[in-house]
Amino acid sequence: MTRVERHTYDVVVVGAGGAGLRAAIEAREQGLRTAVICKSLFGKAHTVMAEGGIAASMGNANPHDNWQVHFRDTMRGGKFLNHWRMAELHAKEAPDRVWELETWGALFDRTKDGRISQRNFGGHEYARLAHVGDRTGLELIRTLQQKIVSLQQEDHARCGDYEDRLRVFQECTVTRVLKDEETFRAEGGRGGRVAGVFGYVRESGRFFVIEAPAVVLATGGIGKSFKVTSNSWEYTGDGHALALLAGAPLINMEFVQFHPTGMVWPPSVKGILVTESVRGDGGVLRNSDGKRFMFDYIPDVFKEKYAQSEEEADGWYADPENHRRPPELLPRDEVARAINSEVKAGRGSPHGGVFLDVSTRLPAEEIKRRLPSMHHQFKELADVDITAEPMEVGPTCHYVMGGVDVDPDSAAATGVPGLFAAGEVAGGMHGSNRLGGNSLSDLLVFGRRAGLHAAEYAAELDDDRPRVSAEQVDTAAAEALRPFSVEGGEPGAPGVPAENPYALHQELQQTMNDLVGIIRRAGEMSEALHRLGSLRERSRSAGVEGHRQFNPGWHLAIDLRNMLLVSECVARAALERTESRGGHTRDDYPEMDRRWRKTNLVCELADRSGELAAVDPSAGQIRLSRRDMPPIRGDLLALFEKDELLKYLTDEELGT
Amino acid sequence: MSAAPAPKAADGSAAYIGRFKVWRGDADGGELKDFEVEVNEGEVVLDIIHRLQATQAHDLAVRWNCKAGKCGSCSAEINGQPRLMCMTRMSVFAPDETVTVTPMRAFPVVRDLVTDVSFNYTKAREIPSFVPPPGVGLGEYRMRQEDVGRSQEFRKCIECFLCQNTCHVVRDHEENKAAFAGPRFLMRIAELDMHPLDAAEEAGLDRKSAAQDEHGLGYCNITKCCTEVCPENIKITDNALIPLKERAVDRKYDPLVWLGNRIRRR
């Protein structure tokens, strides 16, 4: 049996971003012993990259705001593919989750009367985003981090041990969710209750097992499978893959959000995020002719809500009651497609983007006060002074709407008792497109729910705890060690060098970027699936040099498994959905189709044993199926005008 | 000798072959290794480290995350200067200049450019947390922007630990580490002390005296090295440490405070 470090907890949270930390706080406050595992140092999670704010209908900026308006905006933004119950819970609970942060020491920007200030954002009817300049994610992560520390201080005061009931295992990677020995065998290697996690300590390369009846996945997204991305190295789809391998399905994987504004120059920073707050605070998009082109791209479903002229749009900032919103504040999918079209039509900026200008819209001092990180980022990395000249921006892979299929109320993963998922790794909440600002609120609302229900599940088990089998641990260890002992590229050809994991990763990113990117075509996606199959074969020969101590080449070789799995989900689902909706745009099916509205595409592992044997590349590892969504509750439907619903729902759904 | 004529990179921008010295090793020792590697227009030091990983040294250990100066992971010393690798443009060096990259010096090396920064997490735990004002419910917090602005400056901190690394109190004096929280965490005390609604005092906690008596504020002799290396340009010394020192001193020598303390002690 493999020698591993062993720990026992009640709840294990994988991921220490907003959702993971909020889940851990909740589980610990329920009195359970909780472990958090994160790939980076504590406090460095990708949540720090969130800039604009947290959406919550506190009504501080506009008293007309309430959860119903937020719910409507969220459903519209997701083109009604959202799971209505998640959107409802999210809109209702977001204000409390934000206010709660204040009691833990967060310092948001204030209104004149001392309440939390709220700013405008794309797709939100009212100014709704609580913010701290343009570094809201940092405030969120730091506040949660400091709340964790304060809970540890309570335990220290009580028993002398900071880590008695809440411990952070930093710089550790989980490679497998482990299953209960008895049920695992009984159900033929699939199904069965969760029993813990297997992983390695990045620093030492040593393996560990944490036995726990409840595991919360809060690992974030998949953006590192695309070449131009705002996401960090951590975003390799770990939680998505862990869930698949544990037997849980993913939904909505065809919906990937390309944020309209990433940096495009210099090449080394291509893809780094430029916050939507630039537009929320008055910034406008222009093409090389100097034209504000977004007026040409307002889709029919939003025609009544957006300004038709520059004059009307500019009047909105000061007098939103009597003007319609500027089209720069359309949902992200619309703006990203528009920029893409302008560049394709030859009206782009010198480096292949468009111009985003705030310098002619606000005084320099105001720009520095409201957008300090953007000012700093452009000055330091691109020699551009955004108070004096426009930025060049273009779409960048930013967020995946798809994820683990969960129960809306409890965040429990479908089909795997003891497995929960919250935040970006969970699917359903945002439908086909997420509104800016709805991510941070999602993390808090569903992070808390996942922590709460994981704690309740673990507490109810009492002595009926699952047990980890030695066999599963051995298999997981062998899988993780594989990159050190690959035999070479071609079978039977000794001396052929192993595949370079960095090169494989770059090929994967190029494939997804070129063939399953912002605009999709059937032929290209079939080609992508073919290439993914061959990359998967070659990745079995991904080899590394050196030893197990802090070896990034080894870590990447292991992460490739996850990236290839989720990339196949994205490509397969995107090929299947023959319409355009939200973050999924088909060149060959450019219209939104009401008949597709209520259909989720479900991805599951094809080999039900959870093994990833070398399979026929054309067959792939993912099995796709269609599933109807539950009908939207009547009182929620009644929040919309019938004319609007007719654009999204079929006649029979509306009962006409 | 001038550098070789600049070849064109794949995307047509000017590129050259740069010379680098990168420290490689672990807790048992190591040395500077020489590398020659392509440098393209607009790149930062972290790009070069990544290119080394992808092409010449797959197992070169480095921490990074956001690559945009927001997470504070990629701290190192570049030509001896504590810096974020992602925010150090290659254009600040001449093409024929050898660029030396070494791990932060004040912390024990784990491997290559990765150091053991657990000192900072230990210190973070020793600073008493925010104390919420009793009886103020969710949504009832009222604070003026002018009053939160001071603490907000300190909350811009991305915890890159460059200030901790550069502070001479610990950089060359390992023995001071036990008694000294370092600039980042003294600033954390100042942040909480200036928080308009922190109720520490009502709970019997004097943050100012604690800074002096328990977290080593007295070791700081305001040489401002921390401020100089801060990538967020936080005025750590002027806005956090000096005011905290003044308030701590006021407290010690204020006769009313002295009397109050005497009475409370009975």
Interface residues (C-beta under 8 A of the other chain):
Chain A: S40 L41 F42 G43 K44 H46 V48 M49 M58 P95 D96 W99 E100 E102 T103 W104 G105 L107 D109 R110 D113 G114 R115 S117 V132 G133 R135 G137 L138 E139 R142 Q146 K147 V149 S150 Q152 Q153 H156 Y162 E203 S232 W233 E234 W265 P266 P267 S268 V269 I272 L273 S373 H376 Q377 E380 L381 A382 N500 P501 Y502 A503 Q506 V544 E545 G546 H547 Q549 F550 N551 P552 G553 W554
Chain B: D11 S13 D26 N40 E41 G42 E43 V44 D47 Q53 A54 T55 H58 D59 L60 A61 V62 R63 W64 N65 C66 K67 A68 G69 K70 C71 G72 S73 M87 R89 V110 R111 D112 V114 V117 Y121 A124 R125 P128 S129 F130 P132 V136 L138 G139 Y141 R142 M143 R144 Q145 V148 S151 Q152 R155 K156 C157 I158 E159 L192 H195 D198
